[in-house]
Amino acid sequence: MDYTQLPGKNDGDTKKPSHLILILLAAVCCLAVWNTWLTMAQANNTQMNAGLQKELMESYLQTIFHALHNRHHHDNLNRNKRSVLGQLDEHLESLTNLIDGAIQDACAEKCSSCPAGPVGPSGPVGLVGPAGPVGPSGPAGAAGLGGLAGPAGPAGPAGPAGPAGPAGPDGPPGPPCPAGHSDPICPVGSPHLDQDYEVLFIGPGSGSNGQSEVLNLPSLTRANCTPPTFPYGNYYGYVATLMSEGPLLCGGHYRSTYQSTCHLAGKEWIASTPMKTIRRGAEAVTLGDAWWVTGGFDGSANTLATTELLLTNLTSPEWAPHIDLPHILRHHCLVKLNTTHVFLTGGSTELLSYSAASFIYSTMTGFVRVKDMSTARNGHACSLHSDNLVFVAGGYTARGSTKTTEYFSLTTLDWQDGPDLPISTAGAKMISVNCETLFLGGDGNKKIFKLSDNWNWVEVGEMKTQRSYFEVLKIQFSDCVKWS
């Protein structure tokens, strides 16, 4: 219907169609609200009062009817426009209040007995709004701490050498070094007697008639000191260690007798605390704070498995029994691997017998058998070479004295053949000095050989007297000087 053709319309009234549209929109909204409320009431099984329903419907229809009827009467509508709109607002407000109250009552009754429904899913995140204006600058912060200094730059190039100054006056001549000394630290004629250094002490042995020697290191020239001669003639088959007072020699054979006695080197040989057991052909190494003497044979020529310790960390050193060897042994070989582990190989179990058995010993594990040597032997020399090879050279085999060598790898735990010695001999000694392995003496030999980088034996020195079944020790030159 075209509401502009209703009676009473004049051209000057341009706002009346908008009022009619508002009334119709209000009616539609009311119907929508009414329908929503009825749906909620039915869903909650709530019955509204019949009189309330009738009252609300009549009020709603009456309002709509009067609004339409008054619109057809142009004159009345103009006079009562404000009144009708006011009544419409009042009825709409009453209708809204009644519906809200009914809904609240229904919800209160329903929610008191029904659990809450599940939470619906979250709506989509809204778009980020535009950034706000930049705020005013804050006050300036306090000054920060200074940073760490950077690393020093590289040194600049050396400046040119200045002119030589005038020569100073000659000082008084100093005392000369020991005669025959050729080491770089103490050249002949220079004042270095107060500077200590290592020398090599070579003890008496079979064939030396009680004589010892001292050689400079690394030159192996004779040092200017003379150890005392052992007072009982030919002395061999003993063991030796270095005490704070000097070399200590124990056991062995002199005066045609096997010994348990010990002697300390000084201006003369001084008797010291004897071992608990007579031993000749024993072997010994330092073990922690003690000196460990093993095997050998006693005064009745019985081969021994017993061992004993010299406890050197006491005010007065004492001997104490220690663990037995795996079997009786003499003229075997012991090599110190570190402060807790020792390597044992070869030796004799009885007269004219030869062993190839090898063991690694520690105080934690005892003796652990490893692979046997390739050649059974006794009276052989041995030493640790390059920190991971136990080197064995010479000795007696079933065929007599030998020049063969072999070495045990502490990495692979296997034996390999080494380079042959220049001579066949037994009763020699090996020692590692400044990462070099030296082979000294033996039956009929007074030469000194070194295992070279080319893996062969090179002659590097000579002892004054040939000897066998003796001991060598590294000592300080200051100890040697005390004997002179």
Salt bridges, closest charged atoms under 4 A:
ASP13 OD2 - LYS16 NZ 1.57
GLU213 OE2 - ARG467 NH2 2.73
GLU308 OE2 - ARG279 NE 2.93
ASP372 OD1 - ARG369 NH2 2.98
GLU406 OE2 - ARG377 NH2 2.83
ASP414 OD1 - LYS371 NZ 2.73
GLU436 OE2 - LYS450 NZ 3.35
GLU459 OE2 - LYS447 NZ 3.24
GLU462 OE2 - LYS446 NZ 3.60
GLU462 OE1 - LYS447 NZ 3.58
GLU471 OE1 - LYS429 NZ 3.49
ASP479 OD1 - LYS482 NZ 3.72
